[in-house]
Amino acid sequence: MDQGNVSNWTGRGTPLEDPALIRQAMQDLHAQEVEFPIKVEGTHTLPYSSRVHHVDLKKGHIHLKLIRPLPHELAVGAAFDMVFLLGDQRYWAPTLFHGRENYLLYRFSIPLKMAPADRRQHKRYSFRPREKAYVVAQDGVIPGHGISGPLVNLSEGGLAFRVDRVMRLDDHLRITPGLAFFERGKSFPLLKVRDLPNLPLFEARGVLANAQERPGGIILGLQFLDLRESELRELRVVLDIRERMQRAPAASATDASRPSGPRNLALAKEPATRTAPAGALSPDALRLLGRRSTRLILTMAAGPERDLVSQTLGATGYLRVEAAESLEQALAELRADRHSSCPLLLVETGAGEADALKKIREVQGELGSSREWSVALMAKGAVPPETGDPLVRPMAWPTAGEGSWVTLLDELAGLD
């Protein structure tokens, strides 16, 4: 093992107590200008964002530059935890507070040990491509870059999103950077997440934790820095809704045995009037919220029949219904618009299920897994045969007196 570079050490679970290697790690943090959080040991206070400003090897100190000041009453000798990235590994290291050096500049001890830290300190909640949550990040003031794309996952500690667009801020020129452009530790002083559940806009600061190239594009993982209490409360509300949606039970077996007819349509409308306990959302209310936010494209020729299907969908809570005259028109629009939320396609196939399926898969293959759609194939009369693809499913014709199609749409929309 090369003792001169801590990133070459890949051990897990066992603390490292090699003074030379730890001091080299502190010097690496200083040289790379990596921003990382520190927090008072054993407390639930928000962490402080910091950078290594100076390493004093003679006195065994590191000088950390913070974004906000430490409390004046903080006692010398207070224990802190450092969590930082070096190479491909996240590390934890304990340090002691030794006093104030200057404004926002503080002295700490060089840690005596460090150990690999769990990369997932907070539970992550996935967001599907069809959802509209969108991230806009800025890596500096002009001439910096604006980076945007759909949200992939979210936690209290950070987020991941897929890079759809990178633009230079000085001349608004779009560029197509490679993976090397996204250096670990890059700061993002402006980070916005749009259209989260119950939160139209969430703003924070972040630092790049990792970047991965996948078939659908580059995925960036960002760690939040210096969240305020109010921001953390907003974020926890969003994550609590997500947790409740994950725990919401699927439609019970008794739903299928309910009698058909007008009464069944009333049951489908029930979530809109059901009252949840104070401070909570019922599973039915969450499902209805999910239906209302799901973008659905109905491919049928214009006429009274399409209007009736749209009304039936709206009666069950699917309100974002867009119409396309044909499957070809819908696919052409989806091919041209690669930055909007991925829809759920509801396709009238008639006797041409195989032909429709072929066209859908051709465009899907062209756009990649990052533009993954769910598709419901419907035909009057007999339900089309199974396709073998979990995202392309046959569906009964939408009517008020038959409920299986609603359950299937919920499943394809990720609401079950």
Buried (B, 14 or more C-beta within 10 A) or exposed (E): EEEEBBBEBEEEEEEBEBEEBBBBBBBBBBEBEBBBBBBBEEEEEBBBBBBBBBBEEEEBBBBBBBEEEBEEEBEEEBEBBBBBBBBEBBBBBBBBBBEBBEEBEBBBBBBBEBBBBEEEBEBBBEBBBBBBBBBBBBBEEEEBBBBBBBBBBBBBBBBBBBBBBBBBBEEEEEEEEEEEBBEBBBBBBBBBBBBBBEBEEBEBBBBBBBBEEEEBBBBBBBBBBBBEEEBBEBBEBBBBBBEBBEEBEEBEEEBEEEEEEEEBBEBBEEBEEEEEEEEEBBBBBBBBBBBEBBBBBBBBEEEEEBEEBBEBBBBBBBBBBEBBEEBEEBBEBBEEEEEBBBBBBBBBBEEBBEEBBEBBBEBBEEBEEBBBBBBBBBBEEEBBEEBEEEBBBBBBBBBBEBBEBBBBBBBBBBBB
